[in-house]
Amino acid sequence: MAQSVNVNFRMDEQLKKNVEDICQRMGMTLTTALTICCKKIEQERRIPFEITADADPFYSESNIRYLKGKLDAIKDGTAKLEEHDLIEVD
């Protein structure tokens, strides 16, 4: 087996946390994901693939359809707009 070495680089703290969370949901560490990426780049001499986790539900087909309907209602003046309290999300 080849000798392993440490590779150090800087990245935004929140980006690192978000990517680590996604990798964890896929059953791997950030180190494993980056190693996979580097091996594929070496083999194919390009960035050849996409690794995904669960899709963001905001961009689901049903939500996009709902939002387009709301936008159409706003444009034609039939939307029922109501004031509401802001929701704090951590």
QUIFEN-V905301 format. One record per run of one state. SS is the DSSP state (H for helix, E for strand, L for the rest). FROM is the first residue (numbers start at 0). LEN is the number of residues. If there is no record, write none. Layout:
[[SS,FROM,LEN] [SS,FROM,LEN]]
//
This chain:
[[L,0,12] [H,12,13] [L,25,4] [H,29,15] [L,44,12] [H,56,3] [L,59,1] [H,60,15] [L,75,15]]
//
